[in-house]
Amino acid sequence: MDAHTLDLLEYHKVRELLAGYASSSLGKTLALELEPSTDEQQIRAELALVSEMVELIGEGQPPPLAGLNDVRLLVRRAAIGSMLTPDQLLEVAGTLHCTGNVFRYRMRLDGKFARLLALLAPIEDMGPLAKTIHGYLDARGHVLDMASPELARIRQQLADLDERVQQQIKKLLRDPEIRKVLRFANATVSGDHYVLPVAINYRHKIAGVVHRTSSSGETVYIEPAAVASLSAERVVLKGEEEREEKRILRRLSGEVGRVAKPLCFAIEAMAKLDLVTAKARFSRDFNMSAPQIDTGGGLWLRQARHPLLEHLCRQVAKNPDARNPGSAARTRTNAPKEVVPIDVRLGKPFRLLVITGPNTGGKTVTLKTTGLLCLMAQSGLHIPAEQGSHLPIFRHILADIGDEQSLEQSLSTFSSHISRVAEILKLAGPQSLILLDELGAGTDPTEGAALGRAILDELDRSGCLAMVTTHLGDLKTYAFTNAHAENAAVEFDSETLQPTYRLLIGQFGMSNALRIARRLKLPRSLIQRARRYLRRRGRRAPELKRLQDLRQEAEQARAEALRAQHEADRQREEYRKKIDELEREAERAARLKSARAQLRADDIVRVARFDKPGRIVRIDHKKNIAIVSVGLGQWEFPLDEVFPLEET
């Protein structure tokens, strides 16, 4: 996809929003690296995956991804013989535990979630290794005494030695002669050594090792000779303890290394699962739906909303001091700002849509909404539009939106736009979506309109789908002379002189400059003079009005036909789902009947009436009854109330 277009349509902000729904760093990374695809099968598969996860989350079954971390580098290090630290082993253990949870999650999934089952197939249950690691290490990463008998013995010896040191220190502190030379009557610790604070003048009164001197030089800290010998024993034991701890850590690291390959496969699958879950949560939060991929090249967005604009409106609702959310939001009395949904149709039967209307009416937002939703769909994301929206797969989505005056290249706004249009025309083709804002603006209106018509002719010749916005009156009549083009207007309330932001296909919009000027108190005489000038140039107005009415009626008829087709498709899909569910129920019933036919004495079953397991004592398939031992008694049940354990 064209990088400049991705930037203009703020696709990166959608990825950032999506990343906020991920549970792990792995999922966030995949979300931030998400790119639109042009592979039809891949796009359909991704959309179906997200739809399955949306349904699962709606049923209260989100995947258990707690503890998932990107430990692939640590695992690979362990595989080549490196020793992992306790903290690293605990991080790996969290991911190992997650594999067990996801493995059991997969076992609980219904067969109708076939794509999710296939996604989770590489994940093995490595939870037992996580339990092993937690059996050797505590939550702070300390090796437990029970990790090995040798470690327990060494630590017991260290505890006994510390007790002897404490007793020796207490004995010295009770000696009156010793107390006379101390600066204060307590021992302290210097590193791993117990020391006595001795006044510098009495340094030679106590035999031992000087470990440090106070900053004033008045006190020396001496480890008594009797304690020093015990400290030497302690150093030896600490070395043995460290060697035994390393041996245990190497053994645990070796266990991790042995599962390196399946664990890396599982991590990649769980990362993809996290991304799919983030897409599903994003979809549910913004009330999105899966678009239908239209291989016929038709684009139909039903009640589409710009996701970034909606996010901004939500922020405004939470914080009224936030900045204005933009031109496609309106304010109701005592209500937060909200996004006005739009209907956009392109490709059947017209390929070019010329949008007109006043400034701040939502023309540019219409372009951005259409382009961004196409990018989202091709990234495997649901889109904020009603069900039944159709989108083709575009190889190129190319846009020229906004004021892009180039100071570095010394280009004016007009020159910059024309340079961009030239680049777009080179790539435009049958599988392209072209979005041009303010076509023909920035120069003389007559020349701009002529150039705009020529550009529209070239877009028509290329076979692409295109949406352009314009203020030029001459371009408003282009659709009347081209069967592949259609007009559209952003609706304007003539009473309040405010835009409603709705898109009306089949109409062309008026700038309403004179009405707005009157509302803004421009002198009446000036406005009347402007009307006279306008009437001189408006000779063709009745004819254009009649053409517009005819095209609007045709467009309304087409829209009604599309809505009827969508309703028929929806009912057909519901019927298909019901048929599939009935077939699954019949298959389950057949399996259960077959399993009951194979029951014999001593088989373990579950009895529906008691909801307890029992053992078959005797079974009579002809009479369809079974004698089952449940608890302390034997009971006779119809076979319909007896379930083989594997069918429970």
C-alpha positions as CSV (number, residue, x, y, z in Angstrom):
1,M,0.0,0.0,0.0
2,D,1.0,3.6,-0.7
3,A,2.9,4.9,2.5
4,H,1.8,8.5,1.8
5,T,-1.9,7.4,1.7
6,L,-1.5,5.4,5.0
7,D,-0.1,8.5,6.6
8,L,-2.9,10.8,5.2
9,L,-5.6,8.5,6.4
10,E,-3.9,8.1,9.8
11,Y,-3.8,4.3,9.6
12,H,-1.1,4.3,12.3
13,K,-3.5,5.7,14.8
14,V,-5.9,2.8,14.2
15,R,-3.0,0.4,14.9
16,E,-2.3,2.2,18.1
17,L,-5.9,1.9,19.1
18,L,-5.8,-1.8,18.3
19,A,-2.6,-2.3,20.3
20,G,-4.4,-0.9,23.4
21,Y,-6.7,-4.0,23.4
22,A,-3.8,-6.5,23.3
23,S,-3.0,-8.4,26.5
24,S,0.7,-9.0,25.9
25,S,3.7,-7.3,24.4
26,L,3.6,-9.9,21.7
27,G,0.1,-8.9,20.7
28,K,0.9,-5.2,20.9
29,T,3.9,-5.6,18.6
30,L,1.8,-7.5,16.0
31,A,-0.9,-4.8,16.2
32,L,1.6,-2.0,15.6
33,E,3.1,-3.9,12.7
34,L,-0.2,-4.7,11.0
35,E,-0.3,-4.0,7.3
36,P,-3.2,-4.2,4.8
37,S,-3.1,-7.3,2.5
38,T,-4.2,-7.8,-1.1
39,D,-4.6,-11.6,-0.7
40,E,-8.4,-12.3,-0.9
41,Q,-8.2,-15.7,0.9
42,Q,-6.0,-14.3,3.7
43,I,-8.4,-11.4,4.2
44,R,-11.5,-13.6,4.4
45,A,-9.7,-16.0,6.8
46,E,-8.7,-13.1,9.1
47,L,-12.2,-11.6,9.1
48,A,-13.7,-15.0,9.9
49,L,-11.2,-15.6,12.8
50,V,-12.2,-12.2,14.3
51,S,-15.9,-13.0,13.9
52,E,-15.4,-16.3,15.8
53,M,-13.6,-14.6,18.6
54,V,-16.3,-11.8,18.8
55,E,-18.8,-14.6,19.3
56,L,-16.7,-16.3,21.9
57,I,-16.2,-13.1,23.9
58,G,-19.9,-12.4,23.7
59,E,-20.5,-15.9,25.2
60,G,-18.1,-15.0,28.1
61,Q,-15.2,-17.2,26.8
62,P,-12.2,-14.9,26.2
63,P,-8.9,-16.8,25.8
64,P,-6.8,-17.1,29.0
65,L,-3.6,-15.2,28.1
66,A,-2.3,-14.2,31.5
67,G,1.4,-14.8,31.9
68,L,2.2,-14.7,28.2
69,N,5.6,-13.1,27.5
70,D,8.0,-13.1,24.6
71,V,10.6,-15.5,26.1
72,R,11.7,-17.0,22.7
73,L,15.3,-15.5,23.1
74,L,15.6,-17.0,26.7
75,V,14.3,-20.4,25.5
76,R,16.8,-20.4,22.6
77,R,19.6,-19.6,25.0
78,A,18.5,-22.5,27.2
79,A,18.4,-24.8,24.2
80,I,22.2,-24.2,23.5
81,G,23.1,-24.8,27.1
82,S,23.1,-21.4,28.7
83,M,22.0,-21.2,32.4
84,L,18.9,-18.9,33.0
85,T,18.7,-16.8,36.1
86,P,15.8,-17.4,38.5
87,D,13.9,-14.4,37.3
88,Q,14.3,-15.5,33.7
89,L,13.1,-19.0,34.7
90,L,10.0,-17.5,36.4
91,E,9.2,-15.5,33.3
92,V,9.4,-18.6,31.2
93,A,7.3,-20.5,33.7
94,G,4.5,-17.8,33.3
95,T,4.4,-18.5,29.5
96,L,4.6,-22.3,30.1
97,H,1.6,-22.0,32.4
98,C,-0.2,-20.0,29.8
99,T,0.3,-22.8,27.2
100,G,-1.6,-25.2,29.6
101,N,-4.5,-22.7,30.0
102,V,-4.8,-22.1,26.3
103,F,-4.5,-25.9,25.6
104,R,-7.5,-26.6,27.9
105,Y,-9.3,-23.6,26.4
106,R,-9.0,-25.2,23.0
107,M,-10.3,-28.5,24.3
108,R,-13.5,-26.6,25.5
109,L,-14.2,-25.0,22.1
110,D,-17.2,-26.0,20.0
111,G,-16.5,-27.5,16.6
112,K,-18.1,-24.5,14.9
113,F,-15.0,-22.4,15.8
114,A,-13.0,-24.3,13.2
115,R,-10.6,-21.5,12.4
116,L,-9.7,-20.9,16.0
117,L,-9.2,-24.6,16.6
118,A,-6.8,-24.7,13.7
119,L,-4.9,-21.6,15.0
120,L,-4.5,-23.2,18.4
121,A,-3.5,-26.6,17.1
122,P,0.3,-26.1,17.6
123,I,-0.1,-25.4,21.3
124,E,0.9,-28.2,23.6
125,D,0.3,-28.3,27.4
126,M,3.6,-27.5,29.0
127,G,2.1,-26.5,32.3
128,P,3.7,-29.4,34.2
129,L,7.2,-27.9,33.5
130,A,5.9,-24.5,34.9
131,K,4.8,-26.4,38.1
132,T,8.3,-27.9,38.3
133,I,10.0,-24.5,38.1
134,H,7.6,-23.1,40.8
135,G,8.4,-26.2,42.9
136,Y,12.1,-25.1,42.9
137,L,11.8,-21.3,43.0
138,D,9.7,-19.0,45.1
139,A,7.9,-15.9,43.8
140,R,11.0,-13.7,44.5
141,G,13.3,-16.0,42.5
142,H,15.0,-17.7,45.5
143,V,15.9,-21.3,45.2
144,L,13.8,-23.2,47.8
145,D,15.4,-25.5,50.4
146,M,13.4,-28.4,49.1
147,A,15.0,-28.1,45.7
148,S,17.5,-30.8,46.6
149,P,18.6,-32.7,49.8
150,E,22.1,-31.4,49.4
151,L,20.9,-27.8,49.4
152,A,18.7,-28.4,52.4
153,R,21.8,-29.9,54.3
154,I,24.0,-26.9,53.4
155,R,21.5,-24.4,54.4
156,Q,20.9,-26.2,57.7
157,Q,24.6,-26.0,58.4
158,L,24.6,-22.3,57.6
159,A,21.7,-21.8,60.0
160,D,23.6,-23.6,62.7
161,L,26.8,-21.6,62.0
162,D,24.9,-18.3,62.2
163,E,23.4,-19.4,65.5
164,R,27.0,-20.1,66.9
165,V,28.1,-16.7,65.6
166,Q,25.2,-15.0,67.3
167,Q,26.0,-16.8,70.6
168,Q,29.7,-15.8,70.4
169,I,28.8,-12.1,69.8
170,K,26.3,-12.1,72.7
171,K,29.0,-13.6,74.9
172,L,31.5,-10.9,74.0
173,L,28.9,-8.1,74.6
174,R,28.3,-9.5,78.1
175,D,32.0,-9.2,79.0
176,P,32.5,-6.0,81.1
177,E,36.0,-5.4,79.8
178,I,34.8,-5.6,76.2
179,R,31.9,-3.2,76.9
180,K,34.4,-0.6,78.2
181,V,36.1,-0.2,74.8
182,L,33.0,-0.1,72.6
183,R,31.6,3.1,71.2
184,F,28.0,1.7,71.7
185,A,26.9,-1.5,73.2
186,N,25.7,-3.3,70.1
187,A,27.3,-5.4,67.3
188,T,26.7,-4.4,63.7
189,V,27.2,-6.0,60.3
190,S,29.8,-5.1,57.7
191,G,29.1,-7.1,54.5
192,D,28.6,-10.7,55.7
193,H,30.6,-10.2,58.9
194,Y,29.5,-9.3,62.5
195,V,31.7,-6.5,63.8
196,L,32.1,-4.6,67.1
197,P,32.4,-0.8,67.1
198,V,35.6,-0.2,69.1
199,A,37.0,3.3,70.0
200,I,40.2,4.0,68.1
201,N,42.2,4.4,71.3
202,Y,41.4,0.8,72.3
203,R,42.1,-0.8,69.0
204,H,44.5,-3.3,70.4
205,K,42.2,-4.4,73.3
206,I,40.3,-6.8,71.0
207,A,42.0,-9.4,68.8
208,G,40.4,-9.6,65.4
209,V,40.2,-8.3,61.9
210,V,39.4,-4.6,61.2
211,H,36.8,-4.3,58.4
212,R,36.3,-0.6,58.2
213,T,36.7,2.8,60.0
214,S,34.1,5.4,60.6
215,S,34.1,8.6,58.6
216,S,35.3,10.6,61.7
217,G,38.1,8.2,62.3
218,E,37.1,7.7,65.9
219,T,35.7,4.2,65.5
220,V,37.0,1.0,64.0
221,Y,34.8,-2.0,63.3
222,I,36.5,-5.2,64.3
223,E,35.4,-8.8,63.7
224,P,36.6,-10.7,66.8
225,A,39.0,-13.6,66.2
226,A,36.6,-16.2,67.5
227,V,33.9,-15.0,65.2
228,A,36.3,-14.7,62.2
229,S,37.1,-18.4,62.3
230,L,33.4,-19.1,62.1
231,S,33.1,-16.7,59.2
232,A,35.7,-18.6,57.3
233,E,33.6,-21.7,57.7
234,R,30.6,-19.7,56.5
235,V,32.4,-18.6,53.4
236,V,33.1,-22.3,52.5
237,L,29.5,-23.2,53.0
238,K,28.2,-20.2,51.0
239,G,30.4,-21.4,48.1
240,E,28.9,-24.9,48.4
241,E,25.4,-23.3,48.5
242,E,26.1,-21.2,45.4
243,R,27.4,-24.3,43.4
244,E,24.3,-26.3,44.4
245,E,22.0,-23.5,43.4
246,K,23.7,-23.2,40.0
247,R,23.4,-27.0,39.5
248,I,19.7,-26.7,40.1
249,L,19.3,-23.7,37.8
250,R,21.2,-25.5,35.0
251,R,19.0,-28.5,35.4
252,L,15.9,-26.4,35.1
253,S,17.4,-24.5,32.2
254,G,18.0,-27.8,30.5
255,E,14.4,-28.8,30.9
256,V,13.4,-25.5,29.3
257,G,15.8,-26.1,26.5
258,R,14.3,-29.5,25.7
259,V,10.9,-27.9,25.0
260,A,12.3,-24.9,23.1
261,K,10.9,-25.9,19.7
262,P,7.3,-26.6,20.7
263,L,7.3,-23.7,23.1
264,C,8.4,-21.2,20.3
265,F,5.6,-22.6,18.1
266,A,3.1,-22.1,20.9
267,I,4.3,-18.6,21.6
268,E,3.8,-17.6,18.0
269,A,0.4,-19.1,17.9
270,M,-0.6,-17.4,21.2
271,A,0.8,-14.1,19.9
272,K,-1.6,-14.4,16.9
273,L,-4.4,-15.4,19.2
274,D,-3.7,-12.2,21.3
275,L,-3.9,-10.1,18.1
276,V,-7.2,-11.8,17.0
277,T,-8.6,-11.2,20.5
278,A,-7.5,-7.5,20.4
279,K,-9.3,-7.2,17.0
280,A,-12.4,-8.8,18.5
281,R,-12.4,-6.5,21.6
282,F,-11.8,-3.5,19.3
283,S,-14.8,-4.6,17.2
284,R,-17.1,-5.1,20.2
285,D,-16.1,-1.8,21.8
286,F,-16.8,0.2,18.6
287,N,-19.8,-1.8,17.5
288,M,-18.2,-3.0,14.3
289,S,-19.1,-5.7,11.9
290,A,-17.4,-7.9,9.4
291,P,-17.6,-6.5,5.8
292,Q,-18.5,-8.8,2.9
293,I,-15.7,-9.1,0.4
294,D,-17.2,-8.2,-3.0
295,T,-15.3,-9.8,-5.8
296,G,-17.4,-7.9,-8.3
297,G,-15.7,-4.6,-7.3
298,G,-18.7,-3.0,-5.6
299,L,-18.3,-0.8,-2.5
300,W,-21.2,-0.2,-0.2
301,L,-20.7,1.2,3.3
302,R,-23.9,1.2,5.4
303,Q,-24.0,3.7,8.3
304,A,-20.2,4.0,8.4
305,R,-18.4,5.9,11.1
306,H,-14.8,7.1,11.3
307,P,-13.2,5.2,14.2
308,L,-10.7,7.8,15.1
309,L,-13.4,10.5,15.1
310,E,-15.6,8.3,17.3
311,H,-12.6,7.7,19.7
312,L,-12.1,11.5,19.9
313,C,-15.8,12.1,20.6
314,R,-15.6,9.6,23.5
315,Q,-12.7,11.5,24.9
316,V,-14.6,14.7,24.7
317,A,-17.6,13.0,26.4
318,K,-15.2,12.0,29.3
319,N,-13.4,15.3,29.3
320,P,-15.4,18.3,28.0
321,D,-12.2,20.4,28.0
322,A,-10.7,18.2,25.2
323,R,-10.3,19.8,21.8
324,N,-13.1,19.8,19.3
325,P,-13.5,16.4,17.7
326,G,-13.9,17.6,14.1
327,S,-16.3,18.5,11.4
328,A,-18.2,15.2,11.3
329,A,-19.5,15.4,14.8
330,R,-22.5,17.4,16.0
331,T,-23.8,18.4,19.4
332,R,-27.3,17.6,20.6
333,T,-28.9,19.5,23.4
334,N,-27.3,18.3,26.7
335,A,-25.6,15.4,24.9
336,P,-22.0,14.5,24.2
337,K,-20.7,14.9,20.7
338,E,-21.3,12.0,18.4
339,V,-20.3,10.8,15.0
340,V,-22.9,11.0,12.3
341,P,-22.9,7.8,10.2
342,I,-22.8,8.0,6.4
343,D,-23.9,5.7,3.6
344,V,-21.4,5.4,0.7
345,R,-21.9,3.5,-2.5
346,L,-19.5,3.2,-5.4
347,G,-18.9,0.8,-8.3
348,K,-22.4,-0.3,-9.2
349,P,-23.3,1.2,-11.6
350,F,-21.1,4.3,-11.2
351,R,-17.3,4.3,-10.6
352,L,-16.8,8.1,-10.0
353,L,-18.5,10.0,-7.1
354,V,-18.3,13.8,-7.2
355,I,-19.1,15.2,-3.7
356,T,-20.0,18.8,-3.3
357,G,-21.3,21.0,-0.4
358,P,-20.2,23.7,2.0
359,N,-17.0,23.9,4.0
360,T,-17.0,22.0,7.3
361,G,-19.8,19.9,5.9
362,G,-18.0,16.6,6.1
363,K,-16.7,16.0,2.6
364,T,-13.1,15.4,3.6
365,V,-14.2,13.1,6.5
366,T,-16.3,11.1,4.0
367,L,-13.1,10.5,1.9
368,K,-11.1,9.6,5.0
369,T,-13.8,7.3,6.4
370,T,-14.1,5.4,3.1
371,G,-10.3,5.0,2.6
372,L,-9.6,4.1,6.2
373,L,-12.4,1.5,6.4
374,C,-11.1,-0.2,3.2
375,L,-7.6,-0.3,4.8
376,M,-9.0,-1.8,8.0
377,A,-10.9,-4.5,6.2
378,Q,-7.8,-5.5,4.2
379,S,-6.0,-5.7,7.5
380,G,-8.4,-8.3,8.7
381,L,-10.3,-5.8,11.0
382,H,-14.0,-5.4,11.4
383,I,-15.2,-2.0,10.4
384,P,-17.5,0.5,12.2
385,A,-20.4,0.1,9.8
386,E,-23.6,-1.9,9.8
387,Q,-23.8,-5.5,8.7
388,G,-24.2,-6.0,5.0
389,S,-21.4,-3.5,4.0
390,H,-19.6,-4.7,0.9
391,L,-15.9,-3.9,0.1
392,P,-13.8,-5.0,-2.8
393,I,-10.0,-5.7,-2.4
394,F,-7.9,-2.8,-3.7
395,R,-4.3,-3.2,-4.8
396,H,-3.8,0.5,-4.5
397,I,-5.6,3.1,-2.3
398,L,-4.3,6.5,-3.3
399,A,-5.2,9.8,-1.7
400,D,-4.5,13.5,-2.1
401,I,-6.1,15.2,0.9
402,G,-5.4,18.4,2.7
403,D,-3.1,21.4,2.2
404,E,0.4,20.0,1.4
405,Q,2.3,23.1,0.3
406,S,5.9,22.1,0.0
407,L,8.5,24.6,1.3
408,E,11.4,22.2,0.7
409,Q,10.6,21.8,-3.0
410,S,9.3,25.4,-3.4
411,L,5.9,24.2,-4.6
412,S,2.7,26.1,-4.1
413,T,-0.4,24.3,-2.7
414,F,-1.8,23.9,-6.3
415,S,1.6,22.6,-7.6
416,S,1.9,20.2,-4.7
417,H,-1.6,18.8,-5.4
418,I,-1.0,18.4,-9.1
419,S,2.3,16.6,-8.5
420,R,0.5,14.2,-6.3
421,V,-2.3,13.7,-8.8
422,A,0.3,12.9,-11.5
423,E,1.8,10.2,-9.3
424,I,-1.7,8.8,-8.6
425,L,-2.7,8.7,-12.3
426,K,0.4,6.5,-13.0
427,L,-0.8,3.8,-10.6
428,A,-4.6,4.1,-11.1
429,G,-6.2,1.0,-12.4
430,P,-9.2,-1.3,-12.1
431,Q,-8.2,-2.5,-8.6
432,S,-7.5,1.0,-7.3
433,L,-9.4,3.4,-5.0
434,I,-8.6,7.1,-5.6
435,L,-9.5,9.8,-3.1
436,L,-9.0,13.4,-4.2
437,D,-9.9,16.4,-2.0
438,E,-10.8,19.8,-3.5
439,L,-10.2,18.8,-7.1
440,G,-9.3,21.9,-9.3
441,A,-8.9,24.2,-6.3
442,G,-6.0,26.6,-5.8
443,T,-6.0,28.2,-9.2
444,D,-8.4,30.1,-11.6
445,P,-11.9,28.5,-11.2
446,T,-12.4,28.2,-15.0
447,E,-9.0,26.6,-15.6
448,G,-9.4,24.5,-12.5
449,A,-12.7,23.1,-13.6
450,A,-11.4,22.3,-17.0
451,L,-8.4,20.5,-15.5
452,G,-10.7,18.8,-13.0
453,R,-12.8,17.4,-15.9
454,A,-9.8,16.1,-17.7
455,I,-8.6,14.4,-14.5
456,L,-12.0,12.8,-14.0
457,D,-12.0,11.6,-17.6
458,E,-8.6,10.0,-17.1
459,L,-9.8,8.3,-13.9
460,D,-12.8,7.0,-15.8
461,R,-10.5,5.7,-18.5
462,S,-8.3,3.8,-16.0
463,G,-11.3,1.8,-14.6
464,C,-10.6,2.7,-11.0
465,L,-13.1,3.6,-8.3
466,A,-12.8,7.3,-7.3
467,M,-14.3,9.8,-4.9
468,V,-13.5,13.5,-5.4
469,T,-14.7,16.6,-3.5
470,T,-15.0,20.0,-5.1
471,H,-16.4,23.5,-4.7
472,L,-16.3,24.3,-8.4
473,G,-19.8,24.7,-9.9
474,D,-18.7,23.4,-13.4
475,L,-17.7,20.1,-12.0
476,K,-21.1,19.6,-10.4
477,T,-22.5,18.9,-13.8
478,Y,-19.8,16.3,-14.8
479,A,-22.0,13.4,-13.7
480,F,-24.8,14.5,-16.1
481,T,-22.5,13.9,-19.1
482,N,-20.8,10.7,-17.9
483,A,-22.7,7.5,-17.3
484,H,-19.9,6.2,-15.0
485,A,-20.1,9.2,-12.7
486,E,-22.6,10.2,-10.0
487,N,-23.1,13.3,-7.8
488,A,-23.3,13.4,-4.1
489,A,-23.8,16.1,-1.6
490,V,-23.3,16.7,2.1
491,E,-26.7,17.7,3.5
492,F,-27.2,21.3,4.7
493,D,-30.0,22.4,6.9
494,S,-31.5,25.5,5.2
495,E,-33.3,26.5,8.4
496,T,-30.3,26.5,10.8
497,L,-27.7,27.1,8.0
498,Q,-25.7,24.2,9.6
499,P,-24.4,21.0,8.0
500,T,-26.0,17.7,9.1
501,Y,-22.9,15.7,7.7
502,R,-25.1,13.2,6.0
503,L,-24.1,12.1,2.5
504,L,-26.8,12.3,-0.2
505,I,-26.0,10.3,-3.3
506,G,-27.7,11.5,-6.5
507,Q,-27.7,15.2,-5.5
508,F,-25.1,18.0,-5.9
509,G,-24.6,20.4,-3.0
510,M,-24.7,24.2,-3.0
511,S,-22.1,26.2,-1.1
512,N,-24.9,28.4,0.4
513,A,-22.4,31.2,0.5
514,L,-25.1,33.9,0.2
515,R,-27.2,32.5,3.0
516,I,-24.3,32.1,5.3
517,A,-23.2,35.7,4.4
518,R,-26.6,37.0,5.3
519,R,-26.6,35.1,8.6
520,L,-23.2,36.6,9.4
521,K,-24.7,40.2,8.9
522,L,-23.1,41.1,5.6
523,P,-24.8,44.3,4.2
524,R,-28.1,43.5,2.6
525,S,-27.3,45.6,-0.5
526,L,-24.1,43.7,-1.1
527,I,-26.0,40.4,-0.9
528,Q,-28.7,41.6,-3.3
529,R,-26.0,42.6,-5.8
530,A,-24.4,39.2,-5.5
531,R,-27.8,37.6,-6.2
532,R,-28.2,39.6,-9.4
533,Y,-24.8,38.4,-10.6
534,L,-25.7,34.9,-9.8
535,R,-29.0,35.0,-11.7
536,R,-27.1,36.2,-14.9
537,R,-25.1,33.0,-14.7
538,G,-27.9,30.7,-13.7
539,R,-29.8,30.3,-16.9
540,R,-29.4,26.5,-16.9
541,A,-30.6,26.1,-13.3
542,P,-34.1,24.7,-14.0
543,E,-32.7,22.1,-16.5
544,L,-30.0,21.0,-13.9
545,K,-32.7,20.8,-11.2
546,R,-34.8,18.5,-13.4
547,L,-31.8,16.3,-14.2
548,Q,-30.8,16.2,-10.5
549,D,-34.4,15.1,-9.5
550,L,-34.3,12.3,-12.1
551,R,-31.0,11.0,-10.9
552,Q,-32.0,11.3,-7.3
553,E,-35.1,9.2,-7.9
554,A,-33.0,6.6,-9.7
555,E,-30.5,6.5,-6.8
556,Q,-33.3,6.1,-4.2
557,A,-34.7,3.1,-6.2
558,R,-31.2,1.5,-6.4
559,A,-30.7,2.1,-2.7
560,E,-34.1,0.4,-1.9
561,A,-33.2,-2.6,-4.1
562,L,-29.8,-2.9,-2.4
563,R,-31.5,-2.8,1.1
564,A,-34.0,-5.5,0.0
565,Q,-31.1,-7.7,-1.4
566,H,-29.2,-7.2,1.9
567,E,-32.3,-8.3,3.9
568,A,-32.7,-11.4,1.7
569,D,-29.0,-12.2,2.2
570,R,-29.3,-11.8,5.9
571,Q,-32.3,-14.1,6.1
572,R,-30.5,-16.7,3.9
573,E,-27.5,-16.6,6.2
574,E,-29.6,-17.0,9.3
575,Y,-31.3,-20.0,7.7
576,R,-27.9,-21.5,6.8
577,K,-26.7,-21.1,10.4
578,K,-29.9,-22.8,11.7
579,I,-29.4,-25.7,9.2
580,D,-25.8,-26.1,10.3
581,E,-26.8,-26.1,14.0
582,L,-29.5,-28.8,13.4
583,E,-26.9,-30.9,11.5
584,R,-24.5,-30.6,14.4
585,E,-27.2,-31.6,16.9
586,A,-28.1,-34.6,14.7
587,E,-24.5,-35.6,14.6
588,R,-24.1,-35.3,18.4
589,A,-27.3,-37.3,18.8
590,A,-26.0,-40.0,16.5
591,R,-22.7,-40.2,18.4
592,L,-24.6,-40.5,21.7
593,K,-26.9,-43.2,20.4
594,S,-23.9,-45.2,19.0
595,A,-22.0,-44.8,22.3
596,R,-25.1,-46.0,24.3
597,A,-25.4,-49.1,22.0
598,Q,-21.9,-50.1,22.9
599,L,-22.4,-49.8,26.7
600,R,-21.7,-53.0,28.7
601,A,-21.6,-54.1,32.4
602,D,-19.0,-52.4,34.5
603,D,-18.8,-49.4,32.2
604,I,-18.7,-46.0,34.1
605,V,-21.5,-43.6,33.1
606,R,-23.1,-40.4,34.4
607,V,-26.7,-40.5,35.4
608,A,-28.6,-37.3,34.4
609,R,-31.2,-37.6,37.3
610,F,-28.5,-37.6,40.0
611,D,-25.8,-35.8,38.0
612,K,-23.3,-38.3,39.5
613,P,-21.1,-41.0,38.0
614,G,-22.1,-44.6,38.4
615,R,-21.3,-48.1,37.2
616,I,-23.5,-50.2,35.0
617,V,-24.6,-53.5,36.7
618,R,-26.8,-54.8,33.9
619,I,-28.1,-53.4,30.7
620,D,-31.0,-54.5,28.4
621,H,-30.8,-52.8,25.0
622,K,-34.1,-54.4,23.9
623,K,-36.0,-52.8,26.7
624,N,-33.9,-49.7,26.6
625,I,-33.1,-49.8,30.3
626,A,-30.0,-50.0,32.5
627,I,-29.4,-51.0,36.1
628,V,-26.8,-48.6,37.5
629,S,-25.0,-48.6,40.8
630,V,-24.9,-45.0,42.1
631,G,-23.7,-44.4,45.7
632,L,-24.9,-47.2,48.0
633,G,-27.8,-48.3,45.9
634,Q,-28.7,-49.8,42.5
635,W,-31.2,-48.0,40.3
636,E,-33.1,-48.7,37.1
637,F,-33.0,-45.9,34.5
638,P,-34.1,-45.5,30.9
639,L,-31.0,-45.5,28.6
640,D,-31.9,-41.9,27.6
641,E,-30.9,-40.8,31.1
642,V,-27.5,-42.6,31.0
643,F,-24.5,-40.8,29.4
644,P,-21.2,-42.5,28.6
645,L,-18.5,-40.4,30.2
646,E,-16.9,-39.4,26.9
647,E,-20.2,-38.0,25.8
648,T,-20.9,-36.0,28.9
